[in-house]
Amino acid sequence: MNFKQLEAFLWVAELQSFTKASRQLFMSQPAVSFQIKALEENLKVVLFERGDKKVMLTEAGRLLYPEAKQMLRHYNKIKAGLDELKGLKKGSLTIGASTIPGEYVLPLLIGSFKEKYPGIKIALKVSGSGQVARWIKEREIDLGITGRPFIGEDIECTPWIEDQLILIVHPSHKWAGKMKITPPCLKDELMILREEGSGTRKTIEQKLSDHNVKFEKIGMELGSTRAVITAVEAGLGAGFVSSCAAREALELGKVKEVFVEGMDLKRHLYQVRHKQGFAGFAIDAFTSFINQSEILKGFLPC
């Protein structure tokens, strides 16, 4: 019995799938199956009942599971300590982020982190906040950064930094010359919105509900903040976006910011992790790095 076999056993047990476990371990499915078979032969027991769509632990597997998890936790702790002593010269982590942190904040922070730890391989996946949460649940990423919080038995969500949302319109729009509008004005305006599940959209809808306002005219629903800004630049409607994303368009005069009276449009970005994720020094080092206030002051674009 070795730790590679125990790690394969735990991933299959957690995900109830040899295929999903193989993705986490960066191994082929036959290789994972071989590790499980070797462990079963070594212990002389059957650890999994194999079904059509998922695998389940046998009685022997359920007995082994907590012990194996504790053994691997100790092993990872020792290994992480050794990595730290070596200056973290190798390792990898996968980060998932919604569009604002994924396109405007994290690339800068990752670049700075890589200067300090050049041997760490980092993959960044960008999608909507809802998809990032699903990646966390499926163990497809080590860390998620989203525009809205998530609550669940498997998810740990921590506020990170503030993001300022703003309302933008085309320079020829009737609101472009106004100092302020009130929230009820938005009811009859053609709006360009992010897709359902987007952190930006969820935040705006929640803040408007505090004023008993609901969007009644939705012109378009788009899958990225950049697409919303482009649609507003084309005069297709008004839209709420992060000030980080709109900065260039505002500076070039392609869009105008409109202030909405009585609405605090600040929101938090959140760090999202799996509660039962296997800790590693690389991910701990990265989260510690991005939480340093002096780093954020130097790299936040908005």
Secondary structure as GFF3:
##gff-version 3
##sequence-region A 1 302
A	DSSP	alpha_helix	3	15	.	.	.	ID=ss1
A	DSSP	alpha_helix	18	25	.	.	.	ID=ss2
A	DSSP	alpha_helix	29	43	.	.	.	ID=ss3
A	DSSP	beta_strand	48	50	.	.	.	ID=ss4
A	DSSP	beta_strand	55	57	.	.	.	ID=ss5
A	DSSP	alpha_helix	59	85	.	.	.	ID=ss6
A	DSSP	beta_strand	91	97	.	.	.	ID=ss7
A	DSSP	alpha_helix	99	100	.	.	.	ID=ss8
A	DSSP	pi_helix	101	105	.	.	.	ID=ss9
A	DSSP	alpha_helix	106	116	.	.	.	ID=ss10
A	DSSP	beta_strand	120	126	.	.	.	ID=ss11
A	DSSP	alpha_helix	129	137	.	.	.	ID=ss12
A	DSSP	beta_strand	143	146	.	.	.	ID=ss13
A	DSSP	beta_strand	155	169	.	.	.	ID=ss14
A	DSSP	beta_strand	180	181	.	.	.	ID=ss15
A	DSSP	three_ten_helix	183	188	.	.	.	ID=ss16
A	DSSP	beta_strand	191	194	.	.	.	ID=ss17
A	DSSP	alpha_helix	199	209	.	.	.	ID=ss18
A	DSSP	beta_strand	218	222	.	.	.	ID=ss19
A	DSSP	alpha_helix	225	233	.	.	.	ID=ss20
A	DSSP	beta_strand	238	242	.	.	.	ID=ss21
A	DSSP	alpha_helix	243	251	.	.	.	ID=ss22
A	DSSP	beta_strand	256	260	.	.	.	ID=ss23
A	DSSP	beta_strand	266	274	.	.	.	ID=ss24
A	DSSP	alpha_helix	281	290	.	.	.	ID=ss25
A	DSSP	alpha_helix	293	299	.	.	.	ID=ss26
###
